[in-house]
Amino acid sequence: MPKHPFHAFELALALIRSLRPVLTRLRQHDKKLSEQIETAANSIGLNLCEGRRRTGRDKLHFWRLAGSSADEVRGALYLAEAWGHVEANDLVESLAHLDSLLAITWKLTH
């Protein structure tokens, strides 16, 4: 864990932990979608951390990217559920983390 906690990054880590079983199941049905979710989830954490060390408009850019990636993960999870690859109950924890991340990135950028 980071020496100086950054709540948004902690949530990004919690999201990834909650996605692990979901992606294991999704890989059996749609490997490309599971890879896209993994890439976007990594992007959330990486952009939050990079934005934390930037200044001005540059900082906002990275935090906007983190929010966009969070929305991408959320949309991909809804698609996976709509295709029947995962159950809605499997997504509750991940979607709650995403809602929190989207709220935080909104506050960071507005």
C-alpha positions as CSV (number, residue, x, y, z in Angstrom):
1,M,0.0,0.0,0.0
2,P,1.2,3.5,-0.7
3,K,2.9,5.4,2.2
4,H,0.6,8.4,1.8
5,P,-2.9,7.0,1.0
6,F,-4.8,8.5,-1.9
7,H,-8.4,7.5,-1.4
8,A,-9.2,7.5,-5.2
9,F,-6.3,5.2,-5.9
10,E,-7.3,2.9,-3.0
11,L,-10.8,2.6,-4.6
12,A,-9.1,1.8,-7.9
13,L,-7.2,-1.0,-6.2
14,A,-10.4,-2.3,-4.6
15,L,-12.1,-2.2,-8.0
16,I,-9.4,-4.4,-9.5
17,R,-9.7,-6.8,-6.6
18,S,-13.5,-7.0,-7.1
19,L,-13.0,-7.5,-10.9
20,R,-10.7,-10.5,-10.6
21,P,-13.5,-13.2,-10.3
22,V,-15.7,-11.4,-12.8
23,L,-12.9,-11.3,-15.4
24,T,-12.0,-15.0,-14.7
25,R,-15.6,-15.9,-15.7
26,L,-15.8,-13.4,-18.5
27,R,-12.6,-14.7,-20.2
28,Q,-14.4,-18.1,-20.8
29,H,-16.9,-16.3,-23.0
30,D,-15.3,-13.1,-24.4
31,K,-11.6,-12.8,-24.0
32,K,-11.4,-9.5,-25.9
33,L,-14.0,-7.8,-23.6
34,S,-12.2,-9.1,-20.5
35,E,-8.9,-7.7,-21.8
36,Q,-10.5,-4.3,-22.5
37,I,-11.9,-4.2,-19.0
38,E,-8.5,-5.0,-17.5
39,T,-6.8,-2.3,-19.6
40,A,-9.4,0.3,-18.7
41,A,-9.3,-0.6,-15.0
42,N,-5.5,-0.3,-15.0
43,S,-5.9,3.1,-16.7
44,I,-8.1,4.3,-13.9
45,G,-5.4,3.8,-11.3
46,L,-2.5,4.9,-13.5
47,N,-4.2,8.1,-14.5
48,L,-5.2,8.9,-10.9
49,C,-1.6,8.6,-9.8
50,E,-0.1,10.5,-12.7
51,G,-2.7,13.3,-12.3
52,R,-1.9,13.5,-8.6
53,R,1.7,14.7,-9.4
54,R,0.7,17.0,-12.2
55,T,-0.4,20.7,-12.0
56,G,-3.1,22.8,-13.6
57,R,-4.9,21.7,-16.7
58,D,-2.5,18.8,-17.1
59,K,-3.7,17.4,-13.7
60,L,-7.3,17.7,-14.8
61,H,-6.6,15.9,-18.1
62,F,-5.4,12.8,-16.3
63,W,-8.2,12.8,-13.8
64,R,-10.7,13.1,-16.8
65,L,-9.0,10.1,-18.4
66,A,-9.4,8.2,-15.1
67,G,-13.1,9.1,-15.1
68,S,-13.5,8.1,-18.7
69,S,-11.9,4.8,-18.1
70,A,-14.1,4.2,-15.1
71,D,-17.2,4.8,-17.3
72,E,-15.7,2.5,-19.9
73,V,-15.4,-0.3,-17.3
74,R,-18.9,0.3,-16.2
75,G,-20.3,0.1,-19.7
76,A,-18.3,-3.0,-20.5
77,L,-19.6,-4.7,-17.4
78,Y,-23.2,-3.9,-18.4
79,L,-22.4,-5.3,-21.9
80,A,-21.0,-8.5,-20.4
81,E,-24.2,-8.9,-18.3
82,A,-26.4,-8.2,-21.2
83,W,-24.7,-10.9,-23.3
84,G,-25.2,-13.3,-20.4
85,H,-21.5,-13.8,-19.7
86,V,-21.8,-12.7,-16.1
87,E,-24.7,-12.3,-13.7
88,A,-25.9,-9.0,-12.4
89,N,-25.2,-10.2,-8.8
90,D,-21.5,-10.7,-9.8
91,L,-21.2,-7.0,-10.6
92,V,-22.6,-5.4,-7.5
93,E,-19.3,-4.7,-5.7
94,S,-17.5,-3.6,-8.8
95,L,-20.3,-1.2,-9.9
96,A,-20.4,0.3,-6.4
97,H,-16.6,1.0,-6.6
98,L,-17.1,2.5,-10.1
99,D,-19.9,4.8,-8.8
100,S,-17.6,6.1,-6.1
101,L,-14.7,6.5,-8.6
102,L,-17.0,8.4,-11.0
103,A,-18.2,10.7,-8.2
104,I,-14.6,11.4,-7.1
105,T,-13.3,12.0,-10.6
106,W,-16.3,14.3,-11.2
107,K,-15.4,16.3,-8.1
108,L,-11.7,16.4,-9.0
109,T,-12.5,17.9,-12.4
110,H,-15.3,20.3,-11.7
